[in-house]
Amino acid sequence: MRQYLLIIFCFILVQIDAQQVRTLSLSEAVNLGLNNAIEIKNLLLDEQIQQAQNKQITGSVYPQISASGQLTYYANLPKIIFPTSDISVYQVLEKEGISDDQGNKITVNDASFGFQPVSFVAPLNYQYGVSVQQLLFQPDIFVALQARNTVLEMAKANTEISRQKVKEAIQKAYYAVLVAQSQKTVIDATMIRLEKLHNEMTQMFKNGFAEKLDIDKLSVTLNNTKLPKIK
């Protein structure tokens, strides 16, 4: 009830702007109330949230394409130490009976042995991949797809119901103010006539042309007329 009275006071009676009072028509009051009702604003937000959720549900059944890539550069290559030897060469030389420049026969005993660092990693490595996924069957998603339009329509229906309630409340309050203003006009006019008649009857009573009872009745009528205005 207090909310409706606030609507009456703020949106229907007057709108104060730069020390000026402007009376609102019924359509202006209704539009002002609909544009500023917190409940309607919240329901409109619910509609937008539901629309976003519907898009999310619809998008979940479309093919999902993803791509990935990785590039690696080794400034210092990791290496492994391996033993080295030329013994196989000297085995061939010994078998063929080859001599050195001094005429000595070459044998496997002349072979050398050592160690050498070896890396099996390329200095620049890259990897890339593309994957495609699509939801083929998931019961809850397909149920949501079938219900998404119904849920959105329900959200819109709730907003429209709230609009109608706010509109009805403003119209009732607006017409209540009009009725009260009309009643006040009638009461003011009636009081003027009764006060004038009361003064005339008082003068007639002083001159002996009226009864005291008539003046008392008129006073009671005048007081009863003032009561609605005082309330």
Secondary structure, 3 states (H helix, E strand, C coil): CHHHHHHHHHHHHCEEECCEEECCCHHHHHHHHHHHCHHHHHHHHHHHHHHHHHHHHHHHCCCEEEEEEEEEECCCCCCEEEEEECHHHHHHHHHHCCECCCCCECCHHHCCEEEEEECCCCCEEEEEEEEEECCCCCHHHHHHHHHHHHHHHHHHHHHHHHHHHHHHHHHHHHHHHHHHHHHHHHHHHHHHHHHHHHHHHHHHHHCCCCCHHHHHHHHHHHHHHHHHHHC
